Amino acid sequence: MEMIQVQSNAISAVGYEASTQKLKIKFHQGHSYDFCHVPLSVYQSFIKAPSKGAFYDSHIKDRYQC
């Protein structure tokens, strides 16, 4: 999965695999987490969000467990 760098105080990079709907998020602290069954529309909104951390907290965190 290709990871892309993002501008965020909390998140350093994200990756998305459309065929499996898997999202990977890497945090500046060094941890990375996988999320499953994430719709493409959620990923696209996440990438466009002005605050990646706020979007993560509101729309991804504690959802889409693998």
PyMOL Python script that loads the backbone (N, CA, C, O; Angstrom):
from pymol import cmd

cmd.read_pdbstr("""\
ATOM      1  N   MET A   1       0.846  -1.185   0.000  1.00  0.00           N
ATOM      2  CA  MET A   1       0.000   0.000   0.000  1.00  0.00           C
ATOM      3  C   MET A   1       0.883   1.238   0.000  1.00  0.00           C
ATOM      4  O   MET A   1       1.783   1.377   0.828  1.00  0.00           O
ATOM      5  N   GLU A   2       0.617   2.118  -0.926  1.00  0.00           N
ATOM      6  CA  GLU A   2       1.379   3.363  -1.009  1.00  0.00           C
ATOM      7  C   GLU A   2       0.886   4.338   0.053  1.00  0.00           C
ATOM      8  O   GLU A   2      -0.316   4.571   0.188  1.00  0.00           O
ATOM      9  N   MET A   3       1.814   4.896   0.795  1.00  0.00           N
ATOM     10  CA  MET A   3       1.486   5.880   1.828  1.00  0.00           C
ATOM     11  C   MET A   3       1.810   7.263   1.292  1.00  0.00           C
ATOM     12  O   MET A   3       2.835   7.461   0.639  1.00  0.00           O
ATOM     13  N   ILE A   4       0.933   8.216   1.570  1.00  0.00           N
ATOM     14  CA  ILE A   4       1.203   9.601   1.173  1.00  0.00           C
ATOM     15  C   ILE A   4       1.313  10.468   2.419  1.00  0.00           C
ATOM     16  O   ILE A   4       0.565  10.294   3.380  1.00  0.00           O
ATOM     17  N   GLN A   5       2.246  11.391   2.389  1.00  0.00           N
ATOM     18  CA  GLN A   5       2.443  12.331   3.491  1.00  0.00           C
ATOM     19  C   GLN A   5       1.280  13.318   3.518  1.00  0.00           C
ATOM     20  O   GLN A   5       0.785  13.734   2.470  1.00  0.00           O
ATOM     21  N   VAL A   6       0.848  13.690   4.722  1.00  0.00           N
ATOM     22  CA  VAL A   6      -0.219  14.681   4.873  1.00  0.00           C
ATOM     23  C   VAL A   6       0.219  15.764   5.846  1.00  0.00           C
ATOM     24  O   VAL A   6       1.085  15.553   6.696  1.00  0.00           O
ATOM     25  N   GLN A   7      -0.397  16.919   5.700  1.00  0.00           N
ATOM     26  CA  GLN A   7      -0.154  18.041   6.607  1.00  0.00           C
ATOM     27  C   GLN A   7      -1.073  17.869   7.809  1.00  0.00           C
ATOM     28  O   GLN A   7      -2.289  18.019   7.687  1.00  0.00           O
ATOM     29  N   SER A   8      -0.507  17.560   8.954  1.00  0.00           N
ATOM     30  CA  SER A   8      -1.300  17.351  10.163  1.00  0.00           C
ATOM     31  C   SER A   8      -0.382  17.389  11.372  1.00  0.00           C
ATOM     32  O   SER A   8       0.778  16.983  11.301  1.00  0.00           O
ATOM     33  N   ASN A   9      -0.910  17.878  12.474  1.00  0.00           N
ATOM     34  CA  ASN A   9      -0.138  17.868  13.712  1.00  0.00           C
ATOM     35  C   ASN A   9      -0.046  16.478  14.316  1.00  0.00           C
ATOM     36  O   ASN A   9       0.896  16.183  15.051  1.00  0.00           O
ATOM     37  N   ALA A  10      -1.011  15.622  14.014  1.00  0.00           N
ATOM     38  CA  ALA A  10      -1.059  14.295  14.624  1.00  0.00           C
ATOM     39  C   ALA A  10      -0.717  13.169  13.656  1.00  0.00           C
ATOM     40  O   ALA A  10      -0.121  12.169  14.058  1.00  0.00           O
ATOM     41  N   ILE A  11      -1.086  13.318  12.388  1.00  0.00           N
ATOM     42  CA  ILE A  11      -0.982  12.240  11.410  1.00  0.00           C
ATOM     43  C   ILE A  11       0.126  12.550  10.419  1.00  0.00           C
ATOM     44  O   ILE A  11       0.192  13.656   9.881  1.00  0.00           O
ATOM     45  N   SER A  12       0.998  11.574  10.174  1.00  0.00           N
ATOM     46  CA  SER A  12       2.114  11.810   9.256  1.00  0.00           C
ATOM     47  C   SER A  12       1.842  11.306   7.846  1.00  0.00           C
ATOM     48  O   SER A  12       2.289  11.918   6.875  1.00  0.00           O
ATOM     49  N   ALA A  13       1.104  10.182   7.716  1.00  0.00           N
ATOM     50  CA  ALA A  13       0.863   9.619   6.391  1.00  0.00           C
ATOM     51  C   ALA A  13      -0.387   8.749   6.407  1.00  0.00           C
ATOM     52  O   ALA A  13      -0.788   8.219   7.443  1.00  0.00           O
ATOM     53  N   VAL A  14      -0.992   8.616   5.222  1.00  0.00           N
ATOM     54  CA  VAL A  14      -2.152   7.748   5.071  1.00  0.00           C
ATOM     55  C   VAL A  14      -2.016   6.937   3.786  1.00  0.00           C
ATOM     56  O   VAL A  14      -1.370   7.360   2.827  1.00  0.00           O
ATOM     57  N   GLY A  15      -2.629   5.784   3.792  1.00  0.00           N
ATOM     58  CA  GLY A  15      -2.674   4.947   2.603  1.00  0.00           C
ATOM     59  C   GLY A  15      -4.046   4.334   2.481  1.00  0.00           C
ATOM     60  O   GLY A  15      -4.731   4.122   3.482  1.00  0.00           O
ATOM     61  N   TYR A  16      -4.451   4.048   1.258  1.00  0.00           N
ATOM     62  CA  TYR A  16      -5.773   3.460   1.028  1.00  0.00           C
ATOM     63  C   TYR A  16      -5.693   2.483  -0.116  1.00  0.00           C
ATOM     64  O   TYR A  16      -5.100   2.772  -1.155  1.00  0.00           O
ATOM     65  N   GLU A  17      -6.291   1.325   0.077  1.00  0.00           N
ATOM     66  CA  GLU A  17      -6.361   0.293  -0.950  1.00  0.00           C
ATOM     67  C   GLU A  17      -7.829   0.134  -1.328  1.00  0.00           C
ATOM     68  O   GLU A  17      -8.611  -0.458  -0.585  1.00  0.00           O
ATOM     69  N   ALA A  18      -8.194   0.669  -2.493  1.00  0.00           N
ATOM     70  CA  ALA A  18      -9.599   0.690  -2.907  1.00  0.00           C
ATOM     71  C   ALA A  18     -10.183  -0.711  -3.062  1.00  0.00           C
ATOM     72  O   ALA A  18     -11.349  -0.927  -2.730  1.00  0.00           O
ATOM     73  N   SER A  19      -9.399  -1.665  -3.558  1.00  0.00           N
ATOM     74  CA  SER A  19      -9.920  -3.009  -3.818  1.00  0.00           C
ATOM     75  C   SER A  19     -10.343  -3.733  -2.539  1.00  0.00           C
ATOM     76  O   SER A  19     -11.237  -4.578  -2.568  1.00  0.00           O
ATOM     77  N   THR A  20      -9.698  -3.400  -1.418  1.00  0.00           N
ATOM     78  CA  THR A  20     -10.032  -4.035  -0.142  1.00  0.00           C
ATOM     79  C   THR A  20     -10.694  -3.064   0.834  1.00  0.00           C
ATOM     80  O   THR A  20     -11.128  -3.466   1.914  1.00  0.00           O
ATOM     81  N   GLN A  21     -10.770  -1.809   0.461  1.00  0.00           N
ATOM     82  CA  GLN A  21     -11.306  -0.741   1.310  1.00  0.00           C
ATOM     83  C   GLN A  21     -10.557  -0.651   2.640  1.00  0.00           C
ATOM     84  O   GLN A  21     -11.151  -0.387   3.685  1.00  0.00           O
ATOM     85  N   LYS A  22      -9.240  -0.876   2.582  1.00  0.00           N
ATOM     86  CA  LYS A  22      -8.420  -0.798   3.787  1.00  0.00           C
ATOM     87  C   LYS A  22      -7.710   0.555   3.839  1.00  0.00           C
ATOM     88  O   LYS A  22      -7.105   0.997   2.863  1.00  0.00           O
ATOM     89  N   LEU A  23      -7.799   1.194   4.995  1.00  0.00           N
ATOM     90  CA  LEU A  23      -7.157   2.476   5.247  1.00  0.00           C
ATOM     91  C   LEU A  23      -6.076   2.273   6.291  1.00  0.00           C
ATOM     92  O   LEU A  23      -6.311   1.619   7.308  1.00  0.00           O
ATOM     93  N   LYS A  24      -4.897   2.822   6.056  1.00  0.00           N
ATOM     94  CA  LYS A  24      -3.807   2.780   7.033  1.00  0.00           C
ATOM     95  C   LYS A  24      -3.461   4.220   7.387  1.00  0.00           C
ATOM     96  O   LYS A  24      -3.311   5.071   6.510  1.00  0.00           O
ATOM     97  N   ILE A  25      -3.338   4.476   8.669  1.00  0.00           N
ATOM     98  CA  ILE A  25      -2.985   5.814   9.154  1.00  0.00           C
ATOM     99  C   ILE A  25      -1.750   5.688  10.035  1.00  0.00           C
ATOM    100  O   ILE A  25      -1.713   4.892  10.973  1.00  0.00           O
ATOM    101  N   LYS A  26      -0.745   6.489   9.714  1.00  0.00           N
ATOM    102  CA  LYS A  26       0.486   6.530  10.519  1.00  0.00           C
ATOM    103  C   LYS A  26       0.527   7.862  11.260  1.00  0.00           C
ATOM    104  O   LYS A  26       0.352   8.928  10.670  1.00  0.00           O
ATOM    105  N   PHE A  27       0.760   7.773  12.552  1.00  0.00           N
ATOM    106  CA  PHE A  27       0.799   8.964  13.402  1.00  0.00           C
ATOM    107  C   PHE A  27       2.238   9.400  13.635  1.00  0.00           C
ATOM    108  O   PHE A  27       3.164   8.592  13.552  1.00  0.00           O
ATOM    109  N   HIS A  28       2.415  10.674  13.925  1.00  0.00           N
ATOM    110  CA  HIS A  28       3.754  11.209  14.188  1.00  0.00           C
ATOM    111  C   HIS A  28       4.433  10.495  15.354  1.00  0.00           C
ATOM    112  O   HIS A  28       5.661  10.426  15.404  1.00  0.00           O
ATOM    113  N   GLN A  29       3.653   9.966  16.287  1.00  0.00           N
ATOM    114  CA  GLN A  29       4.219   9.262  17.441  1.00  0.00           C
ATOM    115  C   GLN A  29       4.840   7.930  17.049  1.00  0.00           C
ATOM    116  O   GLN A  29       5.513   7.293  17.860  1.00  0.00           O
ATOM    117  N   GLY A  30       4.614   7.500  15.790  1.00  0.00           N
ATOM    118  CA  GLY A  30       5.209   6.261  15.324  1.00  0.00           C
ATOM    119  C   GLY A  30       4.240   5.103  15.186  1.00  0.00           C
ATOM    120  O   GLY A  30       4.564   4.109  14.536  1.00  0.00           O
ATOM    121  N   HIS A  31       3.078   5.204  15.771  1.00  0.00           N
ATOM    122  CA  HIS A  31       2.078   4.138  15.676  1.00  0.00           C
ATOM    123  C   HIS A  31       1.374   4.207  14.329  1.00  0.00           C
ATOM    124  O   HIS A  31       1.212   5.286  13.759  1.00  0.00           O
ATOM    125  N   SER A  32       0.958   3.058  13.826  1.00  0.00           N
ATOM    126  CA  SER A  32       0.110   3.032  12.641  1.00  0.00           C
ATOM    127  C   SER A  32      -1.038   2.072  12.898  1.00  0.00           C
ATOM    128  O   SER A  32      -0.896   1.081  13.614  1.00  0.00           O
ATOM    129  N   TYR A  33      -2.174   2.385  12.301  1.00  0.00           N
ATOM    130  CA  TYR A  33      -3.376   1.597  12.512  1.00  0.00           C
ATOM    131  C   TYR A  33      -4.044   1.315  11.174  1.00  0.00           C
ATOM    132  O   TYR A  33      -4.005   2.132  10.254  1.00  0.00           O
ATOM    133  N   ASP A  34      -4.657   0.136  11.089  1.00  0.00           N
ATOM    134  CA  ASP A  34      -5.404  -0.261   9.904  1.00  0.00           C
ATOM    135  C   ASP A  34      -6.899  -0.186  10.206  1.00  0.00           C
ATOM    136  O   ASP A  34      -7.341  -0.506  11.310  1.00  0.00           O
ATOM    137  N   PHE A  35      -7.662   0.240   9.214  1.00  0.00           N
ATOM    138  CA  PHE A  35      -9.114   0.312   9.306  1.00  0.00           C
ATOM    139  C   PHE A  35      -9.677  -0.390   8.085  1.00  0.00           C
ATOM    140  O   PHE A  35      -9.198  -0.180   6.971  1.00  0.00           O
ATOM    141  N   CYS A  36     -10.697  -1.227   8.285  1.00  0.00           N
ATOM    142  CA  CYS A  36     -11.250  -2.039   7.199  1.00  0.00           C
ATOM    143  C   CYS A  36     -12.658  -1.589   6.822  1.00  0.00           C
ATOM    144  O   CYS A  36     -13.386  -1.004   7.624  1.00  0.00           O
ATOM    145  N   HIS A  37     -13.015  -1.882   5.570  1.00  0.00           N
ATOM    146  CA  HIS A  37     -14.339  -1.557   5.029  1.00  0.00           C
ATOM    147  C   HIS A  37     -14.612  -0.053   5.057  1.00  0.00           C
ATOM    148  O   HIS A  37     -15.737   0.380   5.304  1.00  0.00           O
ATOM    149  N   VAL A  38     -13.570   0.733   4.802  1.00  0.00           N
ATOM    150  CA  VAL A  38     -13.702   2.197   4.759  1.00  0.00           C
ATOM    151  C   VAL A  38     -14.133   2.584   3.344  1.00  0.00           C
ATOM    152  O   VAL A  38     -13.407   2.317   2.386  1.00  0.00           O
ATOM    153  N   PRO A  39     -15.303   3.207   3.200  1.00  0.00           N
ATOM    154  CA  PRO A  39     -15.741   3.610   1.862  1.00  0.00           C
ATOM    155  C   PRO A  39     -14.775   4.616   1.230  1.00  0.00           C
ATOM    156  O   PRO A  39     -14.161   5.430   1.920  1.00  0.00           O
ATOM    157  N   LEU A  40     -14.659   4.540  -0.077  1.00  0.00           N
ATOM    158  CA  LEU A  40     -13.802   5.476  -0.807  1.00  0.00           C
ATOM    159  C   LEU A  40     -14.181   6.918  -0.504  1.00  0.00           C
ATOM    160  O   LEU A  40     -13.306   7.778  -0.398  1.00  0.00           O
ATOM    161  N   SER A  41     -15.464   7.189  -0.364  1.00  0.00           N
ATOM    162  CA  SER A  41     -15.917   8.560  -0.085  1.00  0.00           C
ATOM    163  C   SER A  41     -15.388   9.073   1.250  1.00  0.00           C
ATOM    164  O   SER A  41     -15.082  10.260   1.373  1.00  0.00           O
ATOM    165  N   VAL A  42     -15.274   8.202   2.248  1.00  0.00           N
ATOM    166  CA  VAL A  42     -14.719   8.606   3.549  1.00  0.00           C
ATOM    167  C   VAL A  42     -13.235   8.924   3.395  1.00  0.00           C
ATOM    168  O   VAL A  42     -12.753   9.926   3.924  1.00  0.00           O
ATOM    169  N   TYR A  43     -12.515   8.074   2.674  1.00  0.00           N
ATOM    170  CA  TYR A  43     -11.091   8.337   2.436  1.00  0.00           C
ATOM    171  C   TYR A  43     -10.898   9.660   1.698  1.00  0.00           C
ATOM    172  O   TYR A  43     -10.039  10.458   2.075  1.00  0.00           O
ATOM    173  N   GLN A  44     -11.682   9.898   0.660  1.00  0.00           N
ATOM    174  CA  GLN A  44     -11.541  11.137  -0.117  1.00  0.00           C
ATOM    175  C   GLN A  44     -11.844  12.358   0.736  1.00  0.00           C
ATOM    176  O   GLN A  44     -11.157  13.374   0.620  1.00  0.00           O
ATOM    177  N   SER A  45     -12.853  12.280   1.586  1.00  0.00           N
ATOM    178  CA  SER A  45     -13.174  13.386   2.483  1.00  0.00           C
ATOM    179  C   SER A  45     -12.064  13.601   3.504  1.00  0.00           C
ATOM    180  O   SER A  45     -11.740  14.736   3.852  1.00  0.00           O
ATOM    181  N   PHE A  46     -11.487  12.510   3.978  1.00  0.00           N
ATOM    182  CA  PHE A  46     -10.382  12.576   4.939  1.00  0.00           C
ATOM    183  C   PHE A  46      -9.192  13.317   4.324  1.00  0.00           C
ATOM    184  O   PHE A  46      -8.610  14.195   4.961  1.00  0.00           O
ATOM    185  N   ILE A  47      -8.837  12.968   3.107  1.00  0.00           N
ATOM    186  CA  ILE A  47      -7.702  13.595   2.436  1.00  0.00           C
ATOM    187  C   ILE A  47      -7.936  15.086   2.221  1.00  0.00           C
ATOM    188  O   ILE A  47      -7.003  15.883   2.310  1.00  0.00           O
ATOM    189  N   LYS A  48      -9.182  15.462   1.937  1.00  0.00           N
ATOM    190  CA  LYS A  48      -9.519  16.867   1.661  1.00  0.00           C
ATOM    191  C   LYS A  48      -9.759  17.693   2.930  1.00  0.00           C
ATOM    192  O   LYS A  48      -9.796  18.922   2.871  1.00  0.00           O
ATOM    193  N   ALA A  49      -9.920  17.032   4.060  1.00  0.00           N
ATOM    194  CA  ALA A  49     -10.270  17.733   5.298  1.00  0.00           C
ATOM    195  C   ALA A  49      -9.164  18.703   5.718  1.00  0.00           C
ATOM    196  O   ALA A  49      -7.985  18.350   5.684  1.00  0.00           O
ATOM    197  N   PRO A  50      -9.537  19.918   6.112  1.00  0.00           N
ATOM    198  CA  PRO A  50      -8.526  20.883   6.562  1.00  0.00           C
ATOM    199  C   PRO A  50      -7.807  20.425   7.832  1.00  0.00           C
ATOM    200  O   PRO A  50      -6.633  20.737   8.031  1.00  0.00           O
ATOM    201  N   SER A  51      -8.511  19.690   8.686  1.00  0.00           N
ATOM    202  CA  SER A  51      -7.896  19.131   9.893  1.00  0.00           C
ATOM    203  C   SER A  51      -8.039  17.620   9.849  1.00  0.00           C
ATOM    204  O   SER A  51      -9.120  17.081  10.088  1.00  0.00           O
ATOM    205  N   LYS A  52      -6.943  16.940   9.543  1.00  0.00           N
ATOM    206  CA  LYS A  52      -6.967  15.478   9.457  1.00  0.00           C
ATOM    207  C   LYS A  52      -7.269  14.859  10.822  1.00  0.00           C
ATOM    208  O   LYS A  52      -8.000  13.872  10.910  1.00  0.00           O
ATOM    209  N   GLY A  53      -6.711  15.434  11.876  1.00  0.00           N
ATOM    210  CA  GLY A  53      -6.939  14.910  13.224  1.00  0.00           C
ATOM    211  C   GLY A  53      -8.401  15.011  13.633  1.00  0.00           C
ATOM    212  O   GLY A  53      -8.954  14.065  14.194  1.00  0.00           O
ATOM    213  N   ALA A  54      -9.031  16.148  13.359  1.00  0.00           N
ATOM    214  CA  ALA A  54     -10.448  16.330  13.705  1.00  0.00           C
ATOM    215  C   ALA A  54     -11.321  15.384  12.894  1.00  0.00           C
ATOM    216  O   ALA A  54     -12.272  14.811  13.425  1.00  0.00           O
ATOM    217  N   PHE A  55     -11.004  15.212  11.602  1.00  0.00           N
ATOM    218  CA  PHE A  55     -11.781  14.292  10.773  1.00  0.00           C
ATOM    219  C   PHE A  55     -11.612  12.865  11.287  1.00  0.00           C
ATOM    220  O   PHE A  55     -12.584  12.116  11.377  1.00  0.00           O
ATOM    221  N   TYR A  56     -10.392  12.493  11.620  1.00  0.00           N
ATOM    222  CA  TYR A  56     -10.131  11.157  12.169  1.00  0.00           C
ATOM    223  C   TYR A  56     -10.975  10.930  13.425  1.00  0.00           C
ATOM    224  O   TYR A  56     -11.636   9.900  13.555  1.00  0.00           O
ATOM    225  N   ASP A  57     -10.948  11.886  14.338  1.00  0.00           N
ATOM    226  CA  ASP A  57     -11.701  11.743  15.589  1.00  0.00           C
ATOM    227  C   ASP A  57     -13.206  11.627  15.341  1.00  0.00           C
ATOM    228  O   ASP A  57     -13.883  10.850  16.014  1.00  0.00           O
ATOM    229  N   SER A  58     -13.729  12.385  14.387  1.00  0.00           N
ATOM    230  CA  SER A  58     -15.174  12.429  14.148  1.00  0.00           C
ATOM    231  C   SER A  58     -15.711  11.308  13.262  1.00  0.00           C
ATOM    232  O   SER A  58     -16.847  10.868  13.439  1.00  0.00           O
ATOM    233  N   HIS A  59     -14.898  10.843  12.309  1.00  0.00           N
ATOM    234  CA  HIS A  59     -15.430   9.945  11.292  1.00  0.00           C
ATOM    235  C   HIS A  59     -14.732   8.589  11.159  1.00  0.00           C
ATOM    236  O   HIS A  59     -15.252   7.697  10.489  1.00  0.00           O
ATOM    237  N   ILE A  60     -13.565   8.419  11.786  1.00  0.00           N
ATOM    238  CA  ILE A  60     -12.821   7.167  11.592  1.00  0.00           C
ATOM    239  C   ILE A  60     -12.531   6.450  12.904  1.00  0.00           C
ATOM    240  O   ILE A  60     -12.724   5.238  13.001  1.00  0.00           O
ATOM    241  N   LYS A  61     -12.079   7.167  13.895  1.00  0.00           N
ATOM    242  CA  LYS A  61     -11.704   6.569  15.184  1.00  0.00           C
ATOM    243  C   LYS A  61     -12.857   5.748  15.760  1.00  0.00           C
ATOM    244  O   LYS A  61     -14.006   6.191  15.764  1.00  0.00           O
ATOM    245  N   ASP A  62     -12.539   4.557  16.242  1.00  0.00           N
ATOM    246  CA  ASP A  62     -13.488   3.628  16.847  1.00  0.00           C
ATOM    247  C   ASP A  62     -14.553   3.128  15.863  1.00  0.00           C
ATOM    248  O   ASP A  62     -15.613   2.653  16.271  1.00  0.00           O
ATOM    249  N   ARG A  63     -14.259   3.240  14.570  1.00  0.00           N
ATOM    250  CA  ARG A  63     -15.122   2.685  13.521  1.00  0.00           C
ATOM    251  C   ARG A  63     -14.240   1.870  12.587  1.00  0.00           C
ATOM    252  O   ARG A  63     -13.014   1.963  12.652  1.00  0.00           O
ATOM    253  N   TYR A  64     -14.823   1.109  11.760  1.00  0.00           N
ATOM    254  CA  TYR A  64     -14.088   0.386  10.721  1.00  0.00           C
ATOM    255  C   TYR A  64     -13.010  -0.550  11.251  1.00  0.00           C
ATOM    256  O   TYR A  64     -11.938  -0.653  10.656  1.00  0.00           O
ATOM    257  N   GLN A  65     -13.278  -1.237  12.365  1.00  0.00           N
ATOM    258  CA  GLN A  65     -12.310  -2.200  12.894  1.00  0.00           C
ATOM    259  C   GLN A  65     -12.119  -3.354  11.916  1.00  0.00           C
ATOM    260  O   GLN A  65     -13.049  -3.778  11.230  1.00  0.00           O
ATOM    261  N   CYS A  66     -10.896  -3.843  11.877  1.00  0.00           N
ATOM    262  CA  CYS A  66     -10.585  -4.993  11.021  1.00  0.00           C
ATOM    263  C   CYS A  66     -10.882  -6.287  11.757  1.00  0.00           C
ATOM    264  O   CYS A  66     -10.686  -7.370  11.205  1.00  0.00           O
TER     265      CYS A  66
END
""", "prot")
cmd.dss("prot")
cmd.show_as("cartoon", "prot")
cmd.util.cbc("prot")
cmd.orient("prot")
